[in-house]
Amino acid sequence: MAAGQPRLLISEENIIGGFKDLMNGPNREMIYPKAIERLTRLAQLVAPNPLHIAMAVREPCSYYVSVYNQLLMSGRFQTWERFSKGLDPTAVKWSDILRPIAKIPGVAQVSIWRYEDYHRVFPQVLDRLIGQPRPEIPSLLEKRLHAGLSERAVNACCTWHAAGYGGRLGAVAREDFPISDVYPKFAPWPEALVRESQAAYGQDIDALGRAHEITVLE
């Protein structure tokens, strides 16, 4: 695949696992429980070439809502109450997987950025992924390419499922009730919990930024 070039970029969001692992794993507070196993295997496959890991992290309340949105849009319906049962966003720590990733034999560097900072750090992300010279890629698009669901869309999914409809209900509801001033985005977590989760997330990422083996782009 590298065809003699010094750098090969593998851009694959599910290379460390998908939400099936999250939903079926023994510890639902462990984000991407198969990440270490999968990246260890990848490092072995590319050896003796060094492996550089670059990934985004995200505030856990927002992350879980995004996972739930994906379930509905992919046709795997379940209620928010069932999905969120037992989840504690304040207990989630990205460092639980990032610190072990940095210690995998063959991993030369781990770089992360906050999903919330994506537009601001986009040029740095490109530099880290592609190197120099960087191609001319616009940092801002006219609209979000993969928007989540509005509260009205989620309610529609529940109504349609109760009426016996199946399939990609979330995708249909997103078209009918897109996020807007009229249809606010789905925000099921209590505000106090969101603030607590944001604080814990900030502390976790700040601590990672002080770790020599992990670079936080900011």
C-alpha positions as CSV (number, residue, x, y, z in Angstrom):
1,M,0.0,0.0,0.0
2,A,2.8,2.4,0.8
3,A,4.3,1.8,-2.7
4,G,7.7,2.9,-1.6
5,Q,6.5,6.2,0.0
6,P,7.8,7.1,3.5
7,R,4.3,7.7,5.0
8,L,1.1,5.7,4.8
9,L,-2.0,7.3,6.3
10,I,-4.8,4.9,7.4
11,S,-7.9,7.0,8.1
12,E,-10.5,4.6,9.6
13,E,-12.7,5.7,12.5
14,N,-13.6,2.1,13.5
15,I,-10.1,0.7,13.5
16,I,-10.1,0.7,17.4
17,G,-13.7,-0.7,17.5
18,G,-17.2,0.4,17.1
19,F,-20.2,0.9,19.3
20,K,-21.0,-2.8,19.2
21,D,-17.9,-3.2,21.5
22,L,-19.2,-0.4,23.7
23,M,-22.7,-1.9,24.0
24,N,-21.6,-5.5,24.5
25,G,-18.4,-5.1,26.5
26,P,-18.2,-6.1,30.2
27,N,-17.5,-2.5,31.2
28,R,-19.6,0.1,29.5
29,E,-17.5,3.0,31.1
30,M,-14.5,1.8,29.1
31,I,-14.6,3.5,25.7
32,Y,-13.4,1.2,22.9
33,P,-12.5,-1.8,25.0
34,K,-10.7,-3.5,22.1
35,A,-8.5,-0.6,21.2
36,I,-5.3,-1.9,22.8
37,E,-5.7,-5.4,21.2
38,R,-6.4,-4.0,17.8
39,L,-3.6,-1.4,17.7
40,T,-1.2,-3.9,19.1
41,R,-2.0,-6.1,16.1
42,L,-1.6,-3.2,13.7
43,A,1.8,-2.3,15.2
44,Q,2.9,-5.9,14.7
45,L,1.7,-5.8,11.1
46,V,3.6,-2.6,10.2
47,A,6.8,-3.5,12.1
48,P,9.6,-2.6,11.9
49,N,8.1,0.7,10.7
50,P,6.9,3.1,13.5
51,L,3.2,3.5,14.1
52,H,1.9,7.0,14.8
53,I,-1.6,7.2,16.4
54,A,-3.8,10.3,15.9
55,M,-7.3,10.5,17.2
56,A,-10.0,12.8,18.5
57,V,-11.5,12.7,22.0
58,R,-14.9,13.9,23.0
59,E,-16.8,15.0,26.1
60,P,-18.5,11.8,27.3
61,C,-22.1,13.1,27.5
62,S,-21.8,14.4,24.0
63,Y,-20.1,11.1,22.9
64,Y,-22.9,8.9,24.3
65,V,-25.6,11.0,22.6
66,S,-23.7,10.6,19.3
67,V,-23.5,6.9,19.7
68,Y,-27.2,6.7,20.4
69,N,-27.9,8.8,17.3
70,Q,-25.9,6.4,15.2
71,L,-27.8,3.5,16.6
72,L,-31.1,5.1,15.5
73,M,-29.8,6.1,12.1
74,S,-28.5,2.6,11.4
75,G,-31.8,1.0,12.2
76,R,-31.0,-0.5,15.6
77,F,-33.7,1.1,17.6
78,Q,-33.8,1.2,21.4
79,T,-35.1,3.8,23.8
80,W,-32.7,6.3,25.4
81,E,-33.7,5.0,28.8
82,R,-32.5,1.5,27.9
83,F,-29.4,2.7,26.2
84,S,-28.3,5.0,29.0
85,K,-29.1,2.7,31.9
86,G,-26.0,2.3,34.0
87,L,-23.9,4.8,32.1
88,D,-22.0,7.4,34.1
89,P,-20.3,9.9,31.8
90,T,-18.4,11.4,34.8
91,A,-16.6,8.0,35.2
92,V,-15.3,7.8,31.6
93,K,-11.6,8.5,31.1
94,W,-10.0,8.7,27.7
95,S,-6.7,8.2,29.5
96,D,-7.8,4.6,30.4
97,I,-7.1,3.7,26.8
98,L,-4.7,6.4,25.6
99,R,-2.0,5.8,28.2
100,P,-1.8,2.0,27.4
101,I,-1.8,2.8,23.6
102,A,1.3,5.0,24.1
103,K,3.0,2.0,25.6
104,I,2.3,-0.4,22.8
105,P,5.6,-1.7,21.3
106,G,6.1,0.0,18.0
107,V,3.9,3.0,18.7
108,A,6.2,6.0,18.2
109,Q,3.8,8.8,18.9
110,V,0.2,9.4,20.1
111,S,-1.5,12.7,19.1
112,I,-5.0,13.7,20.2
113,W,-7.3,16.7,19.8
114,R,-10.6,17.6,21.4
115,Y,-13.6,17.1,19.1
116,E,-14.9,20.4,20.5
117,D,-11.7,22.2,19.1
118,Y,-11.8,20.5,15.7
119,H,-12.3,23.6,13.5
120,R,-9.7,25.6,15.4
121,V,-7.0,22.9,15.3
122,F,-7.8,21.5,11.9
123,P,-4.6,22.8,10.2
124,Q,-2.6,21.1,13.0
125,V,-4.5,17.9,12.5
126,L,-3.7,17.9,8.8
127,D,0.0,18.6,9.5
128,R,0.1,15.7,11.9
129,L,-1.6,13.3,9.6
130,I,-0.2,14.3,6.2
131,G,3.0,16.1,6.9
132,Q,4.4,18.9,4.8
133,P,3.6,20.2,2.2
134,R,0.0,20.1,3.2
135,P,-2.6,20.1,0.4
136,E,-5.1,23.0,0.2
137,I,-8.1,21.6,2.1
138,P,-10.8,24.1,3.4
139,S,-11.0,24.1,7.1
140,L,-14.6,25.2,7.2
141,L,-17.5,23.8,5.3
142,E,-20.9,25.4,4.6
143,K,-22.7,22.9,6.8
144,R,-22.2,20.0,9.1
145,L,-21.8,16.9,6.9
146,H,-23.2,14.4,9.4
147,A,-25.5,16.1,11.8
148,G,-27.1,14.4,14.8
149,L,-30.8,14.1,15.7
150,S,-33.1,16.7,17.1
151,E,-35.3,15.9,20.0
152,R,-38.3,15.9,17.7
153,A,-36.6,13.3,15.5
154,V,-35.9,11.0,18.4
155,N,-39.5,11.3,19.5
156,A,-40.6,10.4,16.0
157,C,-38.4,7.3,16.0
158,C,-40.1,6.2,19.3
159,T,-43.5,6.8,17.8
160,W,-42.8,5.0,14.6
161,H,-41.2,2.0,16.3
162,A,-44.1,1.7,18.7
163,A,-46.4,1.7,15.6
164,G,-44.5,-1.3,14.1
165,Y,-42.2,0.5,11.7
166,G,-38.6,-0.6,11.3
167,G,-35.5,0.2,9.2
168,R,-33.4,3.3,9.4
169,L,-35.9,5.4,11.3
170,G,-33.3,7.8,12.5
171,A,-32.1,8.7,9.0
172,V,-35.7,9.4,8.0
173,A,-36.4,11.4,11.1
174,R,-33.3,13.5,10.6
175,E,-34.5,14.5,7.1
176,D,-38.0,15.3,8.4
177,F,-36.9,17.1,11.6
178,P,-33.4,18.5,11.2
179,I,-31.7,20.3,14.0
180,S,-32.7,23.9,13.9
181,D,-34.2,26.7,16.0
182,V,-37.6,25.0,15.5
183,Y,-36.2,21.5,16.3
184,P,-33.5,21.7,19.0
185,K,-30.9,19.0,19.2
186,F,-31.5,15.9,21.3
187,A,-30.0,16.7,24.8
188,P,-31.2,14.1,27.3
189,W,-28.6,14.5,30.0
190,P,-29.4,16.7,33.0
191,E,-27.5,20.0,32.8
192,A,-25.8,19.5,36.2
193,L,-24.5,16.1,35.0
194,V,-23.2,17.6,31.7
195,R,-21.3,20.3,33.7
196,E,-19.8,17.7,36.0
197,S,-18.8,15.5,33.0
198,Q,-17.3,18.5,31.2
199,A,-15.2,19.3,34.2
200,A,-14.0,15.7,34.6
201,Y,-13.2,15.5,30.9
202,G,-11.2,18.7,31.0
203,Q,-9.1,17.4,33.9
204,D,-8.5,14.1,32.2
205,I,-7.3,15.7,28.9
206,D,-5.3,18.3,30.7
207,A,-3.5,15.5,32.6
208,L,-2.8,13.7,29.3
209,G,-1.3,16.9,27.9
210,R,1.2,16.9,30.7
211,A,2.2,13.3,29.8
212,H,5.4,13.2,27.7
213,E,4.2,10.3,25.6
214,I,1.0,12.0,24.4
215,T,0.7,15.2,22.4
216,V,-2.5,17.3,22.7
217,L,-3.1,19.5,19.7
218,E,-4.5,22.8,20.9
